[in-house]
């Protein structure tokens, strides 16, 4: 939509009461973000999403005005999954669209002001045709079959354990001696390819060695202890053939159960088709 629509919506929302950063308020605000993406930039006066005057929109590591971002495009969403991080006053959302006109798989971090719950930043990894093993239909098929439900309180892991498991997975790309706490079974969904289809009862998350050790930097986290989930946005090095010494935007969404990694979702942006590989 045109910028005036967004500015008008912001003015209408500015008068709403502030809210404490709770799981419930994050759930409502994230649902409003999904509605915003579905409508393509239109926020109704009844929306629970309040925008900060200094709202920052980042897509694939590039800061964009709202009107030039994916948020300004109406997207028919086939599936969404969100988890919530009251400690960081943030949420993570996985969006899948198989629309024939333009399919997407999008991972988004929303960060809010902890006092007012105004949306301060939107950080998204946006993948579509030509990105690494992109297949929205395949992604939709497999993510819908997985179980990312609430873990009973007595069996939940701490934030530190969940984060350490996610970091270990990325760290072992640069150091094969790092011990990664994989569960059995463990399944990885990458782009649209699913390892769980091949080995549904075994550990099929372990990756082979890369041609060179990979140092995964620029990590940003959203962690939800209730569902044992961590989202790590990062820069994936080496994969883009056109810049082997650089990094491309990537997202790893990980479910940890009993200290062990059960599911991994990974999407990675390419500058050239399939990163030139």
N, C-alpha and C positions, 0 to 999 in steps of 0.2 A: 504494500500500500504506500501511498505518498506520505512523506514526512509530516505534513500537517495532521494527519490522522493519528500518528504516534504522539505528537506533541499535545494534541487535544486530550488523548487518553491519559497522558502523564499528568496533565493539569487536573483532570477529574479525579485521578487516583491520589493525588498529593494530599487531599483533604481526609483520606481514610485514617483511622486510628492506627498507631503503631502496634506491633505485636511482639511478644517475647519469642525468642528463637527456640521453639519446641519442635518435637517430632511432628506433632499435629499441624502446627503452623507451616512447617516446611512441606508437609504433604499437600496442604491446600495451595501453597504458592507454586509448587512444582506442577500440580495439576493445571493451574492457570497458565503456566508457561507452555504446557503441551497444547492447551486450547489456543494460545497465541500463535504457536507454530502452525496449527491446523488452519487457522483463519488467515494466516499470512500477514501479520502485522497489525491486526485490529484488536485492541483491548476494550472491552465493554466497560461501562461505568460501574457495573456490578462485580467486576473482576477482583479477586483477592490479591492480585499481583500489583505491587507498587514499585515504580521505577525510580531509582536514584537519579538525581540531576546529573551525576557524573558516571552514569552507566557506561561500562566498557563491553563491547562485543568483540570477541576474538574467535576467528575461524581458521583452523589449520595454521595457527601461529601468526596470523595477520589480523591486526586491529582494523575493524570496518565500521562505517556508520550503519545504523540499524537498517536504513533504507536500501543498502547494498548487500546486506547479509541474507543468509538463508531464511532468517526469521521473517523477512519481508515477502517470502514466497509461501502461498498456501500449499501445504503438503498433506495428502491423504495418508494418515498413519494407520498401518495395519496392526502394529503391536508396539507397546511401550512397557518398559520396566524401570522403576525408579527405586533408589535407596537413599537414606537420609543420614546426615551427620550433624546433629545439634552441637557437638563440640566445636566444629569449624563453622557452624551456621551455613551449611552447604548441602547440596543434593547432587546426585548423579542420575541421569536419565539416558536410557537406550531407546532409540526410535528406529522403527523399520517401516519403510514404504516400498511396496512393490509396484507402484503406479507405472503403467506402460510409458507414459510421457517422460518420467524422470524418476527412477527408483533411487532410494537413498538408504544408507545405514548411518545414523548419527549418534555419537556419544557426546553428552553435554554435562559440564559442571556449572552449576549455579551457585554463586556465593552472595550472601545477603548480609546487610548490616545487622549485627546481633541485637541492637536495641530497637530499631524501627522495622526490621525485616524488609526494608527496601532492597530491591534487587540491585546489587552493586556491580556484578560482572557475570557475563555469559561466556564460557570458554568451551568451544565445540571442536571435535574432530569430525569432519563431514566427508563421507566417502560415497562415491558413485561410480558409474561405469568407467573402467580403465584403472581404478585403484587396485591395490594388491589383492588378488584372487576374489575380487568383488562379485557377489552373487546375492542380491537382496532376497530372492525367493528361497534360496538355500539357507540363508541366515535366519529368515523367518521360520522356516520349517523346524530347524533344530532348536532355536532359542525357546520356542513355544513349548517344546517337550521337556525342558529342564525344570527342575524344582529349586527355586530360590525363595523358599518360604522362611518364616520366622523360626529361629532356633530357640528351643526352650532355654529359659534364663540360666538354669544350672549347667547347661552344656555350652554356653557361649564362650568364645575366646575374647581376650582383651584386645583393645586397639593395637597394642604393641605386637601381639602375636600375629594378628591379621596382616598388619603392615609388613612385618618381617617376612612372612610367607610370600607376599607379593614381590618384595624387594629381592628375595632369594631367587625367584624365578627369572627376574631381569638380570641379576648379578651373574648368574651362571653362564649367560651369553658371553661374558668377558672372562670368566674364570670357571672352567669346567670342574674344578674341585669343590665348588660351592655345593653344599647339600640342599636340595630343594625338597620340601615336605609334600610330595605328591601322595594323594590318596589312591586307593584301588577300589573301585574304578576312578579314573580321571579322564575328562574329555575336553578337547580344545576346539573351539569354533573360531576359525580364522577367515575373515572375509565372507565366506559362504561354505568353505570346506570344513567338514566335521570329522574329527578323529574317532569320536565315540561310535560312529556308524561302523567303522572297521573293527573296533575292539571294545564293544559295549561293557565288558566285565573286567577289563584290564586297565593298567595305567598307560594311556595313549597320549599323555601330555608332554612327555619328555621329548625334547628336540635334539636332533643330531648337532654335531659341531659345525659352526660357521667357518667359512674360509679364513677368517681372521677374528681375533677376540673383539667383541663389541662392547664399548662403554656406553651405557644408556643413561643419558643426562636429561636435564630439564624435567624432572619428575614432579608432578602435582597430584595430590591425593584427596580423595573423598572416601571416608571409612564409615561403615554401618555395622556396629557390633551385633545388632539384633538379627541380621541376616548373614553375618559372617562375610561381608563383602568389602572389597577395596577396589576402587577405580584409580588407575595410575595413568595419567597422560604423560607422554614422554617423547623424546626425539629418537627415532629408530635410525641408527647409523648404518652406513654401507649399502643398504638395500637399493636405494636409488642409483642406478648405474651411471647416470649423468653427473652425479656428484658423490663419488664413493667415500670422500672424506667428510661429507656433510651428514645431516640427519633430516628425516622427514617426520611429520606429525603422526603420532601413533597413540593408540589407547589399548590398555589391558584392563579388563574387567574380570575380577577373580573372586570366586566363592571359596571360603575356607570353612571346613567342618572338622571339629575335633583337632584343630591345629594343622590339618592337611588340606591341600588344594584339591577341590572336587571339580570345579569348572573354570575354564579360562576362555574369555572372549577377546579377540584381538582384531582391530581394524587399523589399516595403515594407508596413508595418503601417498599417491605417486605423482610426480611431476610429468613423467612420460608414461605411456600405456604399460601397465604391469611393471612399472619402475624400470622398464627397458630390459627385463629378464624373461 
